[in-house]
Amino acid sequence: MPLLPPTIADRDLPRLRAVTQRFPRPRHPDVYAGAYTEAAAQLRALDAQPGARVAIGVGSRGIRDIVPVVKATVAACRDAGLAPFVVPAMGSHGGGTADGQRAVLDHLGVTEASVGAPIRSDTTVAQVGVTSWGMPIYFNKTAMEADFIVPINRVKPHTDFAGTHESGLCKMLVIGFANHIGCARVHQETFARFHQVVPETASLILEKVPVAFGMAVVENAYDETYLVEAVAHEHILAREAELLQIAYAHMPRLYFDHIDVLIVDEIGKNISGAGMDPNIIGRTAKGILPGYSGPAIHRIVVAGLTEAGGGNAIGIGQADFTTQHVADHLDVESTYANAIASGTPESGRLPVVLPTRDDAVRAALLTSGVDDWAQAAIVRIPNTLHIDTIWVADALAPVVAAHPDLDWAA
């Protein structure tokens, strides 16, 4: 039985034209040198014995300059006479296994050869405390055995909750270093409470665990490093809250009020913790993201998965339609482990699967309520991380012409 009605099965789709979106673009002039200088300054303030072991936590996020930042931090530690090593700090990602998490780092380019330090991937945890409401706090045991711990993470708006501390150093301490068991436990608190859970739990961890400092990265709207800063242990909570506001000010967005069909070429964990960023599309597993001010989007089509995401299709549940290609390349183990641990099984559900992207777009248009497809507001983006060049239907030409930060691409 044909999936699409005969009347639309071969119907021509509206043409899409390339459009450039402009955003403010402050960039760090030399990420490696900046990270080295920042880390070295913090290391000089430590009362560290020669040969002291430093566990450098690296997550699963697709941070543009993660390799130079980690490499610089490693080099600063070695030059200070210390013994650095890398530990995955990514909660349940990579299927929640030691080999899977090492593979995620490899996908991101973080290898022993590229950063100059051994990688010790072990999902064993130790309980380091209990919160005031009775939640046990878990932390990576391998990292705990080091003399010092240095988390490295990007500070940015989270995909499922709003608060003073969202994605960043504190969340990595609370969830990333907690490995699969701790990540799952924290997510039982639900995103509705994360604005309280993350900072309060991070504060307790900072009292119990030998965190020397954190390497915080803030990116601009073009996924480029804007600043990299080593934040001393005692300033992590206060400074991260300030850095989050800076990150909010440099977020990209889609410059439209309404989109009938949004086509997303690819989703993946290296694009967003949610696969596709709700700050761009407005949708989360639980509904519309609180505070979302972007375009109202009626239908979403996801056409592919990123190679670096390793088949983790978390976020596919926020789409209305997808392709057989996505269904064939979805890694059930990593997707489901992530969905369960995060407390959002909805985010791992497959939407309606069509043979091709064009078929999926036809189905989206058919169900969008727009009879004249020539009048449909269609936007196509590579992913939610890179939206400086997008493609739009002719129906949106008046918006492009009127907006000061939109131009037809050459």
Secondary structure, DSSP 8 states (H G I E B T S, - for coil): --SS-HHHHT-----EEEEEE-------S-HHHHHHHHHHHHHHTS---TT-EEEEEE-SS--TTHHHHHHHHHHHHHHTT-EEEEEE--TT-GGGSHHHHHHHHHHTT--HHHHTS-B-----EEEEEE-TTS-EEEEEHHHHTSSEEEEEEE-B--SS--SSS-BSHHHHHHTGGGHHHHHHHHHTT-GGGHHHHHHHHHHHHHHHS-B-EEEEEEE-TTS-EEEEEEEEGGGHHHHHHHHHHHHHHT------SEEEEEEES-B-TTT-TTSS-HHHH-EETTEE-TT--S-EEEEEEE--B-TTTTT--TTGGG-SEEEHHHHHH--HHHHHHHHHHTT-GGGG---EEESSHHHHHHHHHHTTT-S-GGG--EEEES-SS--SEEEEEGGGHHHHHH-TTEEE--
